[in-house]
Amino acid sequence: MKSIEEKINDLKIRFRTASKEELGKIDIEMEHLAVENPEAFSKAMLEAARQTVINTEELRIKEKLDKILPIVSVSYLAKTYFGKTPQWFYQRLNGNIVNGKEARFTDQEIKVISKALNDIGDKLIKSSQLIA
């Protein structure tokens, strides 16, 4: 049997692509969950809101990288700085579902990306100075 958290997450996923009719059904299901166990429902909704904030931050990361990704090789970033594949990088960048969970960059991985971009920038500046 699914927990209230799992049920809310399922409804949240359905909500993203729901028709008007489906939205009404989702509202009714949410009301039933709230009545069934108000305290657990409140905790689950707070966790869902926290996850939404995290997802929003990840979207901001994607937007911030949007201008440089056509320039910088994701393959190079993933292999050189993470020892991973480009698919691994894109899964986290796009929030793909991997093994039943939404893939995302950890705080440490975000720091690695920042340092990697600084390193690449330094290399570009040095190369530019050599040919100037």
Buried (B, 14 or more C-beta within 10 A) or exposed (E): EEEBBEBBBEBBEBEEEBEEEEEEEBEEBBEEBBEEEEEBBEEBBEBBEEBEEEEEEBEEBBEEBEEEBEEBEBEEBBBEBBEBEBEBBBBBBEBEEEEEEBBBBEEEBBEBBEEBBEEBEEEEEEEEEEEE
